[in-house]
Amino acid sequence: MALPPVLRDRLRLPVIGSPLFIISGPELVIAQCKAGVVGSFPSLNARPISQLDEWLARITEELAAWDRDHPDTPSAPYAVNQIVHKTNNRLEEDLELCVKYKAPVVITSLGARTDVNDAVHSYGGVVMHDVISNAFAHKAVEKGADGLITVAAGAGGHAGGLSPFALVQEVRQWFDGPLALSGAIASGRAILGAQAMGADLAYIGSAFIATAEANAPEGYKDMIVGSAAADIVYTNLFTGVHGNYLAPSIVAAGLDPHNLPVSDPSAMNFGSGGNQKAKAWRDIWGCGQGIGAVNDREPAADFIARLDQEYRQAQVELAAKVALTPARPVAMAAE
């Protein structure tokens, strides 16, 4: 399972901080990268497009300065998320800026296009494409994606419905490239579990919403800390694409989270889901099932340090369990 050098040699932990719509900005990305995990953001978070130029310049300059001052602990690479969907009329312009700043990693979502991948490859960048099924994984690789992000059941925001065990094992039967797993990962143990299943990297999003650098309302952060898996609702009402959302935010918008109608799945609408006063992601808050492990609001660096400690401890405990497991002889077939 070969990883490109940019994802193999510069990470403290095998983690990509997933791009969070509205929430991920330069502050969170820079904090994540300095702490040793890939920080990412959706290009559409920067509005107007001139702000994207400013963000990429700031991220590039601050991480370069960090690397000069901390040669023994260089920053992890950053990633920019591009929505490759017909409704995104900024794609070409945003992609030009990624090429200008040579964004190390580009995460593509909701569509795979050869020309987008070629543009990133023109300067040596790496393309990771997120998928919810084995069929979409095949299409992404056929279009030239370098790696895959398998978005399994339990992931925050737009998510698939397949078990991570099922999705990863199907993809690994034919794909030996970079593979990240998304879906309810919020602890060091879960990171190691993702690797045990066959993934190279864990893809963590919802847990970062509660960090100090995240551009999320205070109530959203508090709701993350106070909620658990039972508080997550899977619906396509709010955007036309199935996703996971916090039930208390749905209740606050005047809707019954247990009796939601089905939306038209033919196109993403980012609309109000029939309630003109409530919009995803401003009022209806996306979140994954893993937040039961999030018990505090803290700086991103502190959260990553805790993940690192949990991950190392889980490695030790797993090694001990394996050592204590007696080897069983393979029964020989009768001649």
C-alpha positions as CSV (number, residue, x, y, z in Angstrom):
1,M,0.0,0.0,0.0
2,A,2.3,2.7,-1.3
3,L,1.9,6.2,-0.1
4,P,3.4,9.2,-2.0
5,P,6.3,10.9,-0.1
6,V,4.2,13.9,0.7
7,L,1.8,11.7,2.7
8,R,4.4,9.2,3.9
9,D,7.2,11.3,5.3
10,R,5.6,14.4,6.7
11,L,2.9,13.2,9.0
12,R,3.0,12.8,12.8
13,L,-0.1,10.7,12.6
14,P,-1.7,9.0,9.6
15,V,-4.6,11.4,9.6
16,I,-6.2,13.8,7.2
17,G,-8.4,16.5,8.7
18,S,-11.4,16.5,6.4
19,P,-12.6,19.7,4.7
20,L,-15.5,21.1,6.7
21,F,-18.0,23.3,4.8
22,I,-18.0,26.9,6.2
23,I,-16.0,25.7,9.3
24,S,-12.5,25.0,7.9
25,G,-10.4,28.1,7.3
26,P,-6.7,29.1,7.4
27,E,-6.6,29.1,11.2
28,L,-7.7,25.4,11.5
29,V,-5.7,24.2,8.5
30,I,-2.5,25.8,9.7
31,A,-3.0,24.5,13.3
32,Q,-3.6,21.0,11.9
33,C,-0.5,21.0,9.6
34,K,1.8,22.4,12.3
35,A,0.6,19.6,14.7
36,G,1.4,17.0,12.1
37,V,-1.8,16.0,10.3
38,V,-3.1,17.0,6.9
39,G,-5.2,20.1,7.2
40,S,-7.8,20.8,4.5
41,F,-10.6,23.2,3.5
42,P,-13.2,23.5,0.8
43,S,-12.2,26.1,-1.7
44,L,-15.8,27.3,-1.6
45,N,-15.3,28.4,2.0
46,A,-13.3,31.3,0.6
47,R,-15.8,33.9,-0.7
48,P,-15.3,35.8,-2.9
49,I,-12.7,34.0,-5.0
50,S,-10.1,36.7,-4.3
51,Q,-10.1,35.4,-0.7
52,L,-9.0,32.0,-1.9
53,D,-5.9,33.6,-3.3
54,E,-5.3,35.3,0.1
55,W,-5.9,32.0,2.0
56,L,-3.5,30.0,-0.1
57,A,-0.8,32.6,0.1
58,R,-1.2,32.8,3.9
59,I,-1.2,29.0,4.4
60,T,1.8,28.6,2.1
61,E,3.8,31.4,3.8
62,E,3.0,30.4,7.4
63,L,3.8,26.7,6.9
64,A,7.1,27.6,5.1
65,A,8.1,29.8,8.0
66,W,7.2,27.0,10.5
67,D,9.4,24.6,8.5
68,R,12.3,27.0,8.6
69,D,12.0,27.5,12.3
70,H,11.3,23.8,13.1
71,P,13.4,21.6,10.9
72,D,13.0,18.6,13.2
73,T,9.2,18.8,13.2
74,P,8.2,20.1,9.7
75,S,4.5,20.8,9.0
76,A,2.3,18.3,7.3
77,P,1.0,19.1,3.8
78,Y,-2.3,20.9,3.3
79,A,-5.2,20.0,1.0
80,V,-7.8,21.9,-0.9
81,N,-11.2,20.3,-1.5
82,Q,-12.8,20.9,-4.9
83,I,-16.5,20.1,-5.6
84,V,-16.4,18.6,-9.1
85,H,-20.2,19.0,-9.7
86,K,-22.0,20.9,-12.4
87,T,-23.5,23.3,-9.8
88,N,-20.0,24.5,-8.9
89,N,-19.4,27.4,-11.3
90,R,-16.1,28.3,-9.6
91,L,-14.3,25.1,-10.3
92,E,-12.0,26.2,-13.1
93,E,-11.0,29.4,-11.3
94,D,-10.4,27.7,-8.0
95,L,-8.4,25.0,-9.7
96,E,-6.2,27.6,-11.4
97,L,-5.3,29.0,-7.9
98,C,-4.4,25.5,-6.7
99,V,-2.0,25.2,-9.6
100,K,-0.6,28.6,-8.9
101,Y,0.2,27.7,-5.3
102,K,1.0,24.1,-6.1
103,A,-1.4,22.8,-3.4
104,P,0.2,19.5,-2.3
105,V,-3.0,17.6,-2.1
106,V,-6.4,18.2,-3.8
107,I,-9.4,16.4,-2.5
108,T,-12.1,16.0,-5.2
109,S,-15.8,15.3,-4.4
110,L,-19.1,14.7,-6.1
111,G,-17.7,13.9,-9.5
112,A,-14.4,12.8,-11.1
113,R,-12.9,14.6,-14.1
114,T,-9.7,13.7,-16.0
115,D,-8.9,17.4,-16.7
116,V,-9.0,18.3,-13.0
117,N,-6.6,15.4,-12.1
118,D,-4.3,16.4,-15.0
119,A,-4.1,20.0,-13.7
120,V,-3.0,18.8,-10.3
121,H,-0.6,16.3,-11.7
122,S,1.0,19.1,-13.9
123,Y,2.9,20.4,-10.8
124,G,3.3,17.1,-9.0
125,G,0.2,17.3,-6.7
126,V,-1.7,14.4,-5.4
127,V,-5.4,13.9,-6.0
128,M,-7.5,12.0,-3.4
129,H,-11.1,11.4,-4.4
130,D,-13.9,10.6,-1.9
131,V,-16.3,7.8,-2.8
132,I,-19.2,6.0,-1.1
133,S,-19.1,2.8,-3.1
134,N,-16.8,0.4,-4.9
135,A,-18.3,1.4,-8.2
136,F,-17.5,5.1,-7.7
137,A,-14.0,4.1,-6.6
138,H,-13.4,2.4,-9.9
139,K,-14.6,5.5,-11.8
140,A,-12.4,7.8,-9.8
141,V,-9.2,5.7,-10.5
142,E,-10.2,5.4,-14.2
143,K,-10.3,9.2,-14.4
144,G,-6.8,9.4,-12.9
145,A,-7.2,9.9,-9.1
146,D,-4.1,8.9,-7.2
147,G,-5.9,7.9,-4.0
148,L,-9.3,7.3,-2.6
149,I,-11.2,8.4,0.5
150,T,-13.8,5.8,1.4
151,V,-16.7,7.6,3.0
152,A,-18.5,4.9,5.0
153,A,-21.5,4.8,7.2
154,G,-21.3,7.2,10.2
155,A,-19.2,9.9,8.5
156,G,-20.3,13.5,9.0
157,G,-22.0,15.5,6.4
158,H,-22.5,13.8,3.1
159,A,-21.9,10.1,3.8
160,G,-22.4,6.7,2.5
161,G,-24.4,3.9,4.0
162,L,-21.9,1.0,3.8
163,S,-20.0,-0.5,6.7
164,P,-16.3,0.5,6.7
165,F,-15.4,-3.2,6.7
166,A,-17.4,-3.8,3.6
167,L,-16.3,-0.8,1.7
168,V,-12.6,-1.0,2.4
169,Q,-12.3,-4.7,1.8
170,E,-14.0,-4.4,-1.6
171,V,-11.8,-1.5,-2.7
172,R,-8.6,-3.2,-1.4
173,Q,-9.4,-6.3,-3.6
174,W,-8.2,-4.3,-6.6
175,F,-6.7,-1.0,-5.4
176,D,-3.3,-0.8,-3.8
177,G,-2.9,2.9,-3.8
178,P,-3.3,5.5,-1.1
179,L,-6.5,4.9,0.8
180,A,-8.1,6.9,3.6
181,L,-11.2,5.9,5.6
182,S,-13.9,8.2,6.8
183,G,-16.6,7.3,9.2
184,A,-17.0,7.8,13.0
185,I,-13.2,8.2,13.6
186,A,-12.5,10.4,16.6
187,S,-9.9,8.6,18.7
188,G,-6.4,7.1,18.4
189,R,-7.9,3.6,18.7
190,A,-10.1,4.3,15.7
191,I,-7.1,5.5,13.7
192,L,-5.3,2.2,14.3
193,G,-8.6,0.4,13.5
194,A,-8.8,2.0,10.2
195,Q,-5.3,0.9,9.4
196,A,-6.0,-2.7,10.5
197,M,-8.9,-2.8,8.1
198,G,-6.6,-1.9,5.2
199,A,-6.7,1.9,5.0
200,D,-3.4,3.9,5.1
201,L,-4.9,7.0,6.6
202,A,-7.8,8.0,8.9
203,Y,-10.1,10.9,7.7
204,I,-11.3,12.9,10.7
205,G,-13.8,15.8,10.5
206,S,-16.5,16.2,13.1
207,A,-14.2,16.0,16.1
208,F,-12.3,19.1,14.8
209,I,-15.5,21.2,14.8
210,A,-15.2,21.5,18.6
211,T,-11.6,22.8,18.4
212,A,-10.7,26.4,19.1
213,E,-9.6,27.2,15.5
214,A,-12.8,25.9,13.9
215,N,-15.1,28.6,12.4
216,A,-18.2,27.1,14.0
217,P,-20.8,28.8,16.2
218,E,-20.3,28.3,19.9
219,G,-23.6,26.4,20.1
220,Y,-22.4,24.0,17.4
221,K,-19.2,23.3,19.3
222,D,-21.2,22.7,22.5
223,M,-23.6,20.4,20.8
224,I,-20.7,18.3,19.5
225,V,-19.3,17.9,23.0
226,G,-22.8,17.1,24.4
227,S,-24.0,14.7,21.8
228,A,-23.4,11.0,20.9
229,A,-24.1,8.6,18.1
230,A,-27.7,8.4,19.0
231,D,-28.1,12.1,18.2
232,I,-27.2,11.7,14.6
233,V,-29.8,11.6,11.8
234,Y,-29.2,10.3,8.3
235,T,-31.3,12.1,5.7
236,N,-31.2,13.6,2.2
237,L,-33.8,16.3,3.0
238,F,-31.5,19.3,3.3
239,T,-29.3,19.0,0.2
240,G,-30.7,16.2,-2.0
241,V,-27.7,14.0,-1.0
242,H,-27.8,11.7,2.1
243,G,-25.8,13.0,5.0
244,N,-25.6,12.9,8.8
245,Y,-26.8,15.7,10.9
246,L,-27.2,16.6,14.6
247,A,-30.8,15.9,15.7
248,P,-30.9,18.8,18.2
249,S,-30.1,21.3,15.3
250,I,-33.0,19.8,13.3
251,V,-35.3,20.3,16.3
252,A,-34.1,23.9,16.8
253,A,-35.1,24.5,13.1
254,G,-38.7,23.4,13.9
255,L,-38.5,20.0,12.3
256,D,-39.1,16.5,13.6
257,P,-35.8,14.5,13.1
258,H,-37.7,11.3,13.3
259,N,-40.3,12.2,10.7
260,L,-38.4,13.9,7.8
261,P,-39.6,13.8,4.2
262,V,-37.4,12.6,1.4
263,S,-35.9,15.3,-0.9
264,D,-35.4,15.2,-4.6
265,P,-32.0,13.3,-5.1
266,S,-31.5,14.5,-8.7
267,A,-29.4,17.5,-7.8
268,M,-27.7,19.1,-4.9
269,N,-29.6,22.1,-3.8
270,F,-28.1,23.3,-0.5
271,G,-31.5,24.6,0.1
272,S,-33.8,24.7,3.1
273,G,-35.4,21.3,2.9
274,G,-38.9,22.8,2.9
275,N,-38.2,25.2,5.7
276,Q,-37.3,28.6,4.4
277,K,-35.7,29.6,7.7
278,A,-33.4,26.7,8.1
279,K,-30.5,25.9,5.8
280,A,-27.8,23.3,5.7
281,W,-25.0,23.8,6.9
282,R,-25.8,27.2,8.5
283,D,-28.6,26.0,10.7
284,I,-28.8,22.2,10.2
285,W,-25.4,21.1,11.5
286,G,-23.6,18.2,9.9
287,C,-21.9,15.7,12.2
288,G,-20.7,12.1,12.2
289,Q,-21.4,9.3,14.6
290,G,-18.0,9.3,16.3
291,I,-18.5,12.3,18.5
292,G,-19.2,10.3,21.6
293,A,-15.4,10.4,22.0
294,V,-15.4,14.2,22.0
295,N,-15.7,15.4,25.5
296,D,-14.0,18.8,25.5
297,R,-13.5,21.9,23.5
298,E,-9.8,22.4,23.0
299,P,-7.1,23.7,20.6
300,A,-6.5,21.5,17.5
301,A,-2.9,20.9,18.6
302,D,-4.1,19.5,22.0
303,F,-6.7,17.3,20.3
304,I,-4.1,15.9,17.9
305,A,-1.6,15.3,20.8
306,R,-4.3,13.3,22.5
307,L,-5.0,11.3,19.3
308,D,-1.3,10.6,19.1
309,Q,-1.0,9.4,22.7
310,E,-4.1,7.2,22.2
311,Y,-2.8,5.8,18.9
312,R,0.6,4.9,20.4
313,Q,-1.0,3.3,23.4
314,A,-3.4,1.3,21.2
315,Q,-0.4,0.0,19.2
316,V,1.2,-1.3,22.4
317,E,-2.0,-2.9,23.6
318,L,-2.6,-4.5,20.2
319,A,0.9,-5.9,20.1
320,A,0.4,-7.4,23.6
321,K,-2.8,-9.0,22.5
322,V,-1.3,-10.5,19.4
323,A,1.6,-11.8,21.5
324,L,-0.8,-13.5,23.9
325,T,-2.8,-15.2,21.2
326,P,-1.7,-18.8,20.8
327,A,-0.9,-19.9,17.3
328,R,-3.2,-22.6,16.2
329,P,-1.9,-25.3,13.8
330,V,-3.5,-25.5,10.4
331,A,-5.3,-28.8,10.1
332,M,-3.9,-31.0,7.4
333,A,-6.3,-32.5,4.9
334,A,-6.6,-36.3,5.2
335,E,-4.8,-38.1,2.4
